[in-house]
Amino acid sequence: MAKYGNITFSGKSGEKYCFQAWPLGTRFKSLGAVYFVTKRAFKNRTYDRACHEAVYIGQTGNLADPFGTQSQLDCFEKHGANCVCVFAVDTEELRLAVEQDLLAAHSTSCNG
């Protein structure tokens, strides 16, 4: 599957994180990352820019694993999720910090 492009999300701290946007069904190699599941849409067809509606923010030590439990995956589907944005981060400590920074700044449909 082809990458859509890059998107920057800001955390509550003001830090900006550059994510790579991919179709939700993309299979990834084993890689530690923070991921942002979104509903990607083009609200204005005259512009070639997608907007992303926040569905879920998480982190994993292995992107090759599923992005959530069955109930979370059902929630993604219910909210029209079609994109996963990936920010590669090696260490768990940093992944957790980035995840918390983003969760503090973005309201999501499927996080707790």
Short mmCIF file of the C-alpha atoms (twelve columns), coordinates in Angstrom:
data_MODEL
# 
_entry.id   MODEL 
# 
loop_
_atom_site.group_PDB 
_atom_site.id 
_atom_site.type_symbol 
_atom_site.label_atom_id 
_atom_site.label_alt_id 
_atom_site.label_comp_id 
_atom_site.label_asym_id 
_atom_site.label_seq_id 
_atom_site.Cartn_x 
_atom_site.Cartn_y 
_atom_site.Cartn_z 
_atom_site.pdbx_PDB_model_num 
ATOM 1   C CA . MET A 1   0.000   0.000  0.000  1 
ATOM 2   C CA . ALA A 2   1.220   3.465  -0.817 1 
ATOM 3   C CA . LYS A 3   1.924   6.094  1.803  1 
ATOM 4   C CA . TYR A 4   -0.458  9.082  1.653  1 
ATOM 5   C CA . GLY A 5   2.118   11.638 2.774  1 
ATOM 6   C CA . ASN A 6   3.209   13.326 5.969  1 
ATOM 7   C CA . ILE A 7   1.114   15.151 8.552  1 
ATOM 8   C CA . THR A 8   2.180   17.072 11.628 1 
ATOM 9   C CA . PHE A 9   0.235   16.751 14.876 1 
ATOM 10  C CA . SER A 10  0.988   19.020 17.833 1 
ATOM 11  C CA . GLY A 11  0.957   17.897 21.424 1 
ATOM 12  C CA . LYS A 12  -0.327  19.915 24.384 1 
ATOM 13  C CA . SER A 13  3.295   20.872 25.110 1 
ATOM 14  C CA . GLY A 14  3.476   22.656 21.746 1 
ATOM 15  C CA . GLU A 15  5.882   20.017 20.408 1 
ATOM 16  C CA . LYS A 16  5.198   19.107 16.773 1 
ATOM 17  C CA . TYR A 17  5.448   15.491 15.609 1 
ATOM 18  C CA . CYS A 18  5.771   14.567 11.932 1 
ATOM 19  C CA . PHE A 19  3.786   11.405 11.169 1 
ATOM 20  C CA . GLN A 20  3.651   9.321  7.993  1 
ATOM 21  C CA . ALA A 21  0.040   8.686  6.920  1 
ATOM 22  C CA . TRP A 22  -0.857  5.222  5.583  1 
ATOM 23  C CA . PRO A 23  -4.073  3.370  4.680  1 
ATOM 24  C CA . LEU A 24  -5.445  1.646  7.809  1 
ATOM 25  C CA . GLY A 25  -4.915  -1.887 6.419  1 
ATOM 26  C CA . THR A 26  -1.172  -1.380 5.867  1 
ATOM 27  C CA . ARG A 27  1.085   -4.152 7.208  1 
ATOM 28  C CA . PHE A 28  4.161   -2.753 8.933  1 
ATOM 29  C CA . LYS A 29  7.545   -4.188 9.848  1 
ATOM 30  C CA . SER A 30  8.397   -4.643 13.507 1 
ATOM 31  C CA . LEU A 31  9.073   -1.086 14.636 1 
ATOM 32  C CA . GLY A 32  8.382   0.935  17.763 1 
ATOM 33  C CA . ALA A 33  6.043   3.858  17.149 1 
ATOM 34  C CA . VAL A 34  3.290   6.160  18.302 1 
ATOM 35  C CA . TYR A 35  0.259   5.844  16.021 1 
ATOM 36  C CA . PHE A 36  -2.737  8.059  15.381 1 
ATOM 37  C CA . VAL A 37  -5.773  6.319  13.828 1 
ATOM 38  C CA . THR A 38  -7.853  8.846  11.869 1 
ATOM 39  C CA . LYS A 39  -10.765 9.279  9.531  1 
ATOM 40  C CA . ARG A 40  -9.054  10.868 6.529  1 
ATOM 41  C CA . ALA A 41  -11.290 12.900 4.233  1 
ATOM 42  C CA . PHE A 42  -11.218 15.697 1.721  1 
ATOM 43  C CA . LYS A 43  -13.787 18.263 2.868  1 
ATOM 44  C CA . ASN A 44  -12.990 20.697 0.072  1 
ATOM 45  C CA . ARG A 45  -12.341 19.094 -3.307 1 
ATOM 46  C CA . THR A 46  -10.614 22.210 -4.681 1 
ATOM 47  C CA . TYR A 47  -7.691  21.653 -2.315 1 
ATOM 48  C CA . ASP A 48  -5.457  18.598 -2.442 1 
ATOM 49  C CA . ARG A 49  -5.205  18.425 1.344  1 
ATOM 50  C CA . ALA A 50  -6.825  15.839 3.523  1 
ATOM 51  C CA . CYS A 51  -8.174  16.557 6.967  1 
ATOM 52  C CA . HIS A 52  -7.909  14.005 9.734  1 
ATOM 53  C CA . GLU A 53  -10.544 13.368 12.395 1 
ATOM 54  C CA . ALA A 54  -8.918  11.863 15.503 1 
ATOM 55  C CA . VAL A 55  -10.179 8.361  16.298 1 
ATOM 56  C CA . TYR A 56  -7.470  6.784  18.486 1 
ATOM 57  C CA . ILE A 57  -3.946  7.515  19.720 1 
ATOM 58  C CA . GLY A 58  -1.709  4.689  20.910 1 
ATOM 59  C CA . GLN A 59  1.854   3.426  21.056 1 
ATOM 60  C CA . THR A 60  3.472   0.068  20.459 1 
ATOM 61  C CA . GLY A 61  6.858   -1.581 20.542 1 
ATOM 62  C CA . ASN A 62  5.883   -3.541 17.416 1 
ATOM 63  C CA . LEU A 63  3.868   -2.025 14.566 1 
ATOM 64  C CA . ALA A 64  3.498   -5.511 13.064 1 
ATOM 65  C CA . ASP A 65  1.029   -6.331 15.875 1 
ATOM 66  C CA . PRO A 66  -2.695  -5.422 15.566 1 
ATOM 67  C CA . PHE A 67  -3.526  -1.804 16.464 1 
ATOM 68  C CA . GLY A 68  -6.024  -2.698 19.145 1 
ATOM 69  C CA . THR A 69  -8.375  -5.162 20.747 1 
ATOM 70  C CA . GLN A 70  -11.430 -6.359 18.827 1 
ATOM 71  C CA . SER A 71  -13.618 -3.805 20.643 1 
ATOM 72  C CA . GLN A 72  -11.183 -0.996 19.732 1 
ATOM 73  C CA . LEU A 73  -11.102 -2.183 16.100 1 
ATOM 74  C CA . ASP A 74  -14.924 -2.198 16.115 1 
ATOM 75  C CA . CYS A 75  -14.842 1.379  17.458 1 
ATOM 76  C CA . PHE A 76  -12.439 2.392  14.647 1 
ATOM 77  C CA . GLU A 77  -14.863 0.952  12.086 1 
ATOM 78  C CA . LYS A 78  -17.878 2.628  13.720 1 
ATOM 79  C CA . HIS A 79  -16.139 6.017  13.449 1 
ATOM 80  C CA . GLY A 80  -15.055 5.507  9.838  1 
ATOM 81  C CA . ALA A 81  -11.313 5.170  10.508 1 
ATOM 82  C CA . ASN A 82  -9.401  4.639  7.261  1 
ATOM 83  C CA . CYS A 83  -5.899  5.930  7.995  1 
ATOM 84  C CA . VAL A 84  -3.087  5.278  10.452 1 
ATOM 85  C CA . CYS A 85  -0.433  7.933  10.990 1 
ATOM 86  C CA . VAL A 86  2.884   6.598  12.288 1 
ATOM 87  C CA . PHE A 87  5.656   8.365  14.228 1 
ATOM 88  C CA . ALA A 88  8.626   6.017  14.746 1 
ATOM 89  C CA . VAL A 89  10.049  6.123  18.287 1 
ATOM 90  C CA . ASP A 90  12.556  3.561  19.544 1 
ATOM 91  C CA . THR A 91  12.227  3.810  23.322 1 
ATOM 92  C CA . GLU A 92  9.090   2.977  25.281 1 
ATOM 93  C CA . GLU A 93  9.680   5.882  27.669 1 
ATOM 94  C CA . LEU A 94  9.651   8.393  24.803 1 
ATOM 95  C CA . ARG A 95  6.679   6.676  23.089 1 
ATOM 96  C CA . LEU A 96  4.621   6.954  26.291 1 
ATOM 97  C CA . ALA A 97  5.562   10.640 26.684 1 
ATOM 98  C CA . VAL A 98  4.612   11.456 23.074 1 
ATOM 99  C CA . GLU A 99  1.360   9.468  23.383 1 
ATOM 100 C CA . GLN A 100 0.383   11.377 26.570 1 
ATOM 101 C CA . ASP A 101 1.307   14.740 25.007 1 
ATOM 102 C CA . LEU A 102 -0.918  14.011 21.993 1 
ATOM 103 C CA . LEU A 103 -3.795  12.628 24.089 1 
ATOM 104 C CA . ALA A 104 -3.748  15.817 26.186 1 
ATOM 105 C CA . ALA A 105 -4.189  17.896 23.011 1 
ATOM 106 C CA . HIS A 106 -6.590  15.808 20.909 1 
ATOM 107 C CA . SER A 107 -10.075 14.532 21.658 1 
ATOM 108 C CA . THR A 108 -10.477 11.011 20.242 1 
ATOM 109 C CA . SER A 109 -13.520 8.775  19.733 1 
ATOM 110 C CA . CYS A 110 -12.002 5.451  20.847 1 
ATOM 111 C CA . ASN A 111 -9.488  6.170  23.658 1 
ATOM 112 C CA . GLY A 112 -10.824 5.170  27.102 1 
# 
